[in-house]
């Protein structure tokens, strides 16, 4: 008998538990459906018509969509080339040699003047038959000829130094090698540093502003002056080699640098802030408000960076650019591609 009552009690308890589980399931489903209906009322759905996202003004405010006109901006297209800091040791040696030869030539010229005076004096004595023999005249003539040869040899060697500068570095370094304000003296004294860089063959730089910065850094760079073509080549780079002079920057010889060439007329456009940019399909996009409740997605080029944002000449300062909520608009435009997992 006790076993019978125990069985009945277990059956009653199981029935109560099953009833509680069923009640909780029904109430939970009603609560979920009620909550879903409330969300639909608070946030009216957007629609997509002809590639435009249509969303009511009150829904825009609720979603935090902000529209602003972009700031006007200018952009100069900058070409980028790779280069290397030239080693100035040859320039230092060449200038020192040139100055040393100049000193030796000054001494040789002074000695030559003295030899000519000696020969003229001995010639006069010999002609008058006084205290000058033919042997003495011959010795004076030989000494004069030797001094002339010495001076000519110094002149030839100095010309060789200039020719070497012209062949290896270009005409600009062969001009006035002894002048303290010449390019050779400034480069040898490291008042300027020389950068060799390569441009595509046949490109002639005109009306270009040059800058140089270290290849590993992103900065405006130091202003530079184009010296001209370089007779040397840069190992590993193909094209025409050119030389730039950069104010003293402490760059070690052989350091790789980036050469920036700003040429042509500045482009007029607007600055697109980062908050307005969305990524989709491997590209950058922005949304424009084309009507009070209509938005349209437009492609944005990313190859014109500014200090804070991107430059674009596809828009004007009157364009209504979405600067907050662009990602939401992108989601609304493509939400039909997202499978509703609760539809079953």
Order of alpha helices (4+ residues) and beta strands (2+ residues): alpha-beta-beta-alpha-beta-beta-beta-alpha-alpha-alpha-alpha-beta-beta-beta-beta-beta-beta-beta-beta-beta-beta-beta-beta-alpha
